C-alpha cells in the first residue's frame, strides 16, 4: 500500500511549514525525514497521524483519502520523543491502552489483549517489567514501552518523532539497531523524523532531506551522501569543504587546480565546489600537484584521523579525513607542509549570489565529469 503525498501545503501565520511537498512511500519502506529544526518534519508527521491537516494537497494510501479518515481509524502507531507514557499505569497497562479504549465492537477480548501485550513485551525484551511503572524504568526502557504501545494496535504505518532524542549516545546506538530489526520483523511502513544525520543514514532505506518546508532530495542514504542534489544537502549531510571556482581560459579553477570545462558552458563564470574530507588527497612531497597547505591539527577518533589544514592560496582552512594507519604511513604530524588536491567534488553554478542546480559531479585528475 504505497503512501502518496501530493502538493501538501501548511502555513503557520506567514511562515510555510510545508511548501508543496510531494512524496511516495512504498509499502515496507523505512523512510527518514531529515532536516534542521523548523524544516517541516514534525508537521508532516502530524498530518500523517491525523493530528494536523494541510491547507491544500492530498494523502492517499491504497486508494483511500487518508485525510478524510479520523485519526483513530487510520491504523497509525505514533511514538513521541518524550515517550508520553501514563505515569499512573504499569508497563503492561500502557502497552494495552490503545486496545482498551477502542469502541466495544472492535475491542479485543481481555484475554486476547493480555496475550498480545505479553508477546510484545517479550519482543521488546521487557517481559520481566510488566508490573513496573514508567518512573521505575530507564530512558531506553521507556522508549521501548512506547514502541510496544504503538505496535499493539497493529498499525499499517509507524510514525516516530525523534524517538531517541532524549537518550545518551550509547543507548541511542543500541536502540536504533534494535528498531531496525523490529521494523524488518513486522514488515511495517515506517516514517522516522530525526535531525541526526548518522541516525538517518544508518537506519533508513530512503532519506528525504527537508529544508524550509520543502523536500530538497529523496534517495538511498549512500546516493544522498555521494551525489547531493543541492548545496544545502552538501552542507547538511556530512562534512564538506566549500571552495570557490572561477572561469579561466582552461575551465573552472580554484587557484592552482584546474577542474576542467564544466557542462554548463562559458556563460557560467563562478561556481562552488563541495569536497568531502575523505575526498582530499594528501602528499608530503612538495612537487606533487595540488594546493600547498600546512597541517595545523590532527584529531584521532579510533580508526579515523581528522586533519585541519591551512591553505593560504585558497584563503581558507580545509578539513581532511584519512585512516589512522595512513597517518603513520605518510608520517604526518602537526606543523608540516603538504600538497592537497581534490579527488571528487559536487560542483554547482553560481547565479548572482546563490548557487543552484544542475550539479556537476567532478571526479579525479582526468576531469572525468558527469552532469546530473
HELIX and SHEET records of a PDB file:
HELIX    1   1 UNK A   41  UNK A   49  1                                   9    
HELIX    2   2 UNK A   66  UNK A   68  5                                   3    
HELIX    3   3 UNK A   71  UNK A   73  5                                   3    
HELIX    4   4 UNK A   91  UNK A  100  1                                  10    
HELIX    5   5 UNK A  110  UNK A  123  1                                  14    
HELIX    6   6 UNK A  127  UNK A  129  5                                   3    
HELIX    7   7 UNK A  134  UNK A  136  5                                   3    
HELIX    8   8 UNK A  139  UNK A  152  1                                  14    
HELIX    9   9 UNK A  169  UNK A  186  1                                  18    
HELIX   10  10 UNK A  197  UNK A  203  1                                   7    
HELIX   11  11 UNK A  221  UNK A  226  1                                   6    
HELIX   12  12 UNK A  231  UNK A  236  1                                   6    
HELIX   13  13 UNK A  277  UNK A  279  5                                   3    
HELIX   14  14 UNK A  324  UNK A  330  1                                   7    
SHEET    1   A 4 UNK A  15  UNK A  25  0                                        
SHEET    2   A 4 UNK A   3  UNK A  12 -1                                        
SHEET    3   A 4 UNK A  56  UNK A  61 -1                                        
SHEET    4   A 4 UNK A  64  UNK A  65 -1                                        
SHEET    1   B 6 UNK A  76  UNK A  79  0                                        
SHEET    2   B 6 UNK A 157  UNK A 161  1                                        
SHEET    3   B 6 UNK A 189  UNK A 194  1                                        
SHEET    4   B 6 UNK A  30  UNK A  35  1                                        
SHEET    5   B 6 UNK A 206  UNK A 211  1                                        
SHEET    6   B 6 UNK A 214  UNK A 219 -1                                        
SHEET    1   C 7 UNK A 257  UNK A 260  0                                        
SHEET    2   C 7 UNK A 251  UNK A 254 -1                                        
SHEET    3   C 7 UNK A 241  UNK A 248 -1                                        
SHEET    4   C 7 UNK A 270  UNK A 275 -1                                        
SHEET    5   C 7 UNK A 344  UNK A 351 -1                                        
SHEET    6   C 7 UNK A 354  UNK A 363 -1                                        
SHEET    7   C 7 UNK A 368  UNK A 371 -1                                        
SHEET    1   D 5 UNK A 280  UNK A 283  0                                        
SHEET    2   D 5 UNK A 337  UNK A 342 -1                                        
SHEET    3   D 5 UNK A 291  UNK A 301 -1                                        
SHEET    4   D 5 UNK A 304  UNK A 311 -1                                        
SHEET    5   D 5 UNK A 316  UNK A 323 -1                                        
END                                                                             
